[in-house]
Amino acid sequence: MAETAVVLPLMVMLVFCAIRLAILFNDYQFMQYASFCSARAAVVHIGSKTDPHSVADKAAKAVMLASSVRKAMLIKANLLI
């Protein structure tokens, strides 16, 4: 019984750490995708009359908005603390 009292909190902490690391990795992937979309939008609009910087900014904001909407939905469902 004493072994359970020692091991159980450690196992629970390990599980929560793994979940948090997965969330952090997902956020990192969103940032990578936002920078990819931003660079692609800027390159596509180089020759047009629109400013490539504003187009790149809009593309990055669209990806990050999708990320924040996902987080808001998870928080509302009490799945993300």
C-alpha positions as CSV (number, residue, x, y, z in Angstrom):
1,M,0.0,0.0,0.0
2,A,2.9,2.4,0.7
3,E,4.3,1.7,-2.7
4,T,1.0,3.0,-4.3
5,A,1.2,6.2,-2.2
6,V,4.7,6.8,-3.6
7,V,4.3,5.7,-7.2
8,L,0.7,6.9,-8.0
9,P,1.4,10.7,-7.7
10,L,4.5,10.3,-9.8
11,M,2.6,8.4,-12.5
12,V,-0.2,11.0,-12.5
13,M,2.4,13.8,-12.8
14,L,4.1,11.9,-15.7
15,V,0.8,11.6,-17.5
16,F,0.0,15.3,-17.1
17,C,3.5,16.3,-18.2
18,A,3.1,14.1,-21.3
19,I,-0.2,15.8,-22.1
20,R,1.3,19.3,-21.6
21,L,4.2,18.4,-23.9
22,A,1.8,17.3,-26.6
23,I,-0.1,20.6,-26.3
24,L,3.2,22.5,-26.5
25,F,4.3,20.5,-29.6
26,N,0.9,21.2,-31.2
27,D,1.4,25.0,-30.6
28,Y,4.9,24.7,-32.1
29,Q,3.4,23.1,-35.2
30,F,0.8,25.9,-35.5
31,M,3.6,28.4,-35.4
32,Q,5.6,26.6,-38.1
33,Y,2.5,26.4,-40.3
34,A,1.7,30.1,-39.7
35,S,5.2,31.1,-40.8
36,F,4.9,28.8,-43.9
37,C,1.6,30.3,-44.9
38,S,2.9,33.8,-44.3
39,A,6.0,33.2,-46.5
40,R,4.0,31.6,-49.2
41,A,1.4,34.4,-49.3
42,A,4.2,37.0,-49.5
43,V,5.9,35.2,-52.4
44,V,2.7,34.7,-54.3
45,H,1.7,38.4,-54.0
46,I,5.2,39.9,-54.8
47,G,4.2,41.1,-58.3
48,S,0.7,42.2,-57.5
49,K,-0.4,45.7,-56.4
50,T,-1.1,44.5,-52.8
51,D,1.6,44.9,-50.2
52,P,3.2,41.4,-49.7
53,H,3.8,42.3,-46.0
54,S,0.2,42.9,-45.3
55,V,-0.8,39.8,-47.2
56,A,1.7,37.7,-45.2
57,D,0.5,39.2,-41.9
58,K,-3.1,38.4,-42.8
59,A,-2.2,34.8,-43.6
60,A,-0.3,34.3,-40.4
61,K,-3.2,35.9,-38.4
62,A,-5.7,33.5,-40.1
63,V,-3.7,30.4,-39.0
64,M,-3.2,31.8,-35.5
65,L,-6.9,32.6,-35.2
66,A,-7.7,29.0,-36.1
67,S,-5.3,27.9,-33.3
68,S,-6.9,30.3,-30.8
69,V,-10.4,29.2,-31.8
70,R,-9.4,25.5,-31.2
71,K,-8.0,26.4,-27.8
72,A,-11.2,28.3,-26.9
73,M,-13.3,25.3,-27.9
74,L,-11.1,23.0,-25.7
75,I,-11.3,25.4,-22.8
76,K,-15.0,25.6,-23.1
77,A,-15.2,21.8,-23.1
78,N,-12.9,21.8,-20.0
79,L,-10.3,19.7,-21.9
80,L,-7.5,22.2,-21.7
81,I,-6.4,23.9,-18.5
